């Protein structure tokens, strides 16, 4: 990882940490003072955001280390691991909100009276929505620019927190404005938002599992790799193509056939050009292994 990329990832993550820290305090105070279970759940969600910010800061630093004797392919998968941790944390928060909301809904219909939330909880939800949506947009732009899955995952964590606060805003607003019979809107909204949170978590975790289990790159990517290899007219029958993700980079291994009368120097020049073309397409950190065989 180059220094500029590392610096920008730290910058956006530290900004997110600061915003999350402020929101955690604001939401917990508003939740307890305003008697809002939904706001307290929202505070827990923001607390998970803050915790995963720390994870990103630690793991991105590790993933940026160059290859060494113990890591021939570098440390890119540490960032994948960080993304998986974020997804798991998000899943846990989503399940927790779902369980709490179901318990509240069941209790309401069994006759348990829900407390009326205070206006401070409604205000805190509005502040959270604005702050987290702005933070999401800023973070996802930076994550896309610097090709960081962990930063993009963290951006979605910000977005899920904003959507969670929308559900909280609707629930609290309904409970305040519509009276005791509608206070169940608070846990119902929390339940619906928890479903979305779980869905986002699955979307983050699955690609990480695929990478950690060495799943091949998509077919269209492998087809593009073969197209680049065959752009060298003297290359015949590329085969045994193997691909995988390595954090932000990829690894490519392939066998190619060349004329048996070709000099070693010419064969080397062909493989050098193929490597240069593949790195121009997929990034300079791409790991490439080309095995040459005589043409049959």
N, C-alpha and C positions, 0 to 999 in steps of 0.2 A: 504493500500500500504506500502510495507516495505521501509526502508530508502534508501537501495541501488537502488531499482527500481526508486524511486522518484528522487534521485540524478542523475541517468543516463538519465532520461527523461528531467530533467532540463538542463543537460550538452549538449545533442544533440539539444535541442530546442534553447538554447542560442547561440550555434555555428551557427545554421541556421539563427538566427536573425542577427548575426554579418555579415554573408555573404550576406544576403538579404539587409541589410542597405547599404553595400558597393555597391552592384549591383544597387540598386535604384538610388543612386547618379550618378554612372557611366552611367546608361542608360538614365536618364533624360538629363544629360549634352550632351551625344552622340546624343540623339534624337533631341534636339534643335539646337545644333551646326551643326549636320549633316543633318538637314532638313528631318528627317525620321519620318513619322507618325507611321510606324510600330514599330520603336524603342521606341517611346513615349508610345505606347500601351503596349509594352513589359515592360516598366518601371512601368506602372500602375499595371501590373500583379505581378511584383516583390514587389511592394508596398503592394499589398494584401497579399503576402506571409509574409511580415514583420508584418502586422497587425494580421494575424492568429497565428504567432509565439507567440505574446503577449497573445492571447486568450488561447492557449495551456498552457502556463506557469501559468496563473491565474486559469484555470479550473482544471488542473491536481492537483494543490495544494489542491483545495477544494475537489476533488474526493478522495483524499488520506485520508481524515479525517475519523475516525472510526464512528460507529453508535452512535447516541445520542438519547435523548428523542423525538426529532422531526423527526428523520430519522432512523426508526427501521431497515431498510435494508441498512444502510450506505449511502454514497454519490456518488456511482459509476456512476449514470446517469448524473452527472455534466460533466463527461468526454464525455459521449454520446452527451450531448448538445454542448460541444465544437466542436466535430466532425461535428455536423450538421451545426454549424456556419461557420466552414471552408468550408463545401460543398456549403452553400448558398453564401458565399463570392466568391468562385470559379465560381459558376453559374453566379453571377452578372458580374464578370469580363469577362467571356466567352461571355455573351450576349452583353456586351458593345463593345468588340472587333468585334463581328459579325456585329453589327449595323454600327459601324464606317467604317468597311471594305466595306460593301455593298454600303454605301453612296459614298465612294471614287471610287468604281468600276463604279457605275452609272454615277458619275460626269465625269470620264475619257471617257466613251463612248459617253457622251453628248458633248465632246469637251474640257473639262477642262484639262489643262496641269498640270501634277504632277511634283513636284520638284525632281531633281536628288539628291538622298541621298549621303552623304559624306562618305569617307573611315572610319572615326572614328566610324560611326554607324555599319559598317561591322565588325570592330575589336571588338566593344563592344558585338555584338551578339555572336562572337566566344568565347570570354571570358566567357560570360554567360552560353553558352552550356556546356563548360567543368566544370565550377564551380558548376552548378546546378545538373548535372548528378552525379558528385562525391558526392555531398551533399545528393542526393536522395538515392544512394546506401548505404551510411553510416546510414542515418536516417531509412530506411526501415529495415535494419539489427537490429538496436537497438529496433525499434518498435515491430518487430516480437519476438525478444528475451524476451522483457518485457511485451508482450501481451497488447500493448497500441493501441487502435483504433485511438486515436487522433494523436499519433505520426506517425502511418502508413498513416493516412489521410494527415498529413503535408508532409510526404515523397512524396506522389503522387502530392501534390501541387508543390513541387520542380521539379518533373519529368515533370509536365505540363508546368512549366516555361521553362525548358530546351527544350521541344518540340516546345513551342511557339517561342523560340529564333532560333530554326532550320528553322521554317517558315520565321521568320524575316531575317535570314541570306540568305536564298534562294531569297527572294523578293528583299532585298537590293542589293545582288550580281547581280541579273538579271538586276535590274534597272541601276546599275552602268556600267556593262559590255556590255549590249545589246542595250543601247540607249533609247531615249524618247519613242519609240513605245512599249517598253516592261516594262515601269515603273509601269504598272498596275499589274505586278507580285507581287509587295509589298502588296497591299491590298488583292489580290487573296490568297496569302499564309496566310495572317492574317485570312481571312475568313475560310480557311480549318482547321487551327489550332484551331480556336474558336469552331468549331464543336466538336473536340476532347475534348477540355476543358469542354464543356457542358456535354458531355457523362461521363467524369470522375466525374463531380460534381453530376450527378444523381446517379452514383454508390456509392458515399459517403453518400448522403442524404437519399436514400431509406432505408438502414438498420437502420439508426437512427430513422426514422419515425416508422418502424416496432417495434423497441424496445420501443419507447415512447408510442406506442399504445398497448403495452403488447402482441405482437405477440408471439405465442408459438415457442419453439426451433424446428429445423428441425426434420422430422420424424426419420431419422437415429439416431439422438441424443437421442430422446425419447425411441427408441427401445433399445439403449444401456443402458439407465437408467433402463428399465424394466428387461433387461438381468442381470444387476448387482443385482437388488432386488431379482430376482428369483434364484440367486446363493445360497441364503439361503434356504435349502431344506424344512424348516418348514413354509415358507411363501407361502400363497395361494392367488391366484386371486388379484394381485395388480390392482387397478382401481382408477378412478377419478384423473389420473395423470395430473398435471398442471405445466407448465414450462414457464419461461420467462428470459430475459436477464436483468442483473443489472450492466451496465457498463462492466467491465472486468470479472465479476462473473455471476453466474446464480442462479435462485431460483427454487427449486423443491418441490412440494407438492404432496403427494400420500397417498392413503388408502391401507392398506394391511390386510389380514385375517390370524389369528393365531388360534391354537387350544384353545377352551374355557377352557380346563383343565390346560393350561399352567400357570405357576406362573408369577406374575408381574415381578419378577426379571429376569426370563428367557426371557420374552417378551422384556424387556428393553435391555437386552444384544443383542438380535437379531437386534433391531432397531439401537443400537449403532454400531454394525458391519456394517450394511447397510450404515449408515452415513459415517463411516470411509472409506468404499469402494468407495462411491460416491465422497467424497472429494479427495481421492487419484486419481480418474479418472478426475475430473473436477476442482480441485483446492480447497485449504483450505478455501477460502472465500465463497464457495458455501453455499447458504442458503437452509436448508432442513427441511421440516415439514412432519412427518410420523404419520398418524392417524391409530391406531390399532382397528380392529373389530374382534369379535369372528367368527370363521369359521362356515359356515352354514352346 
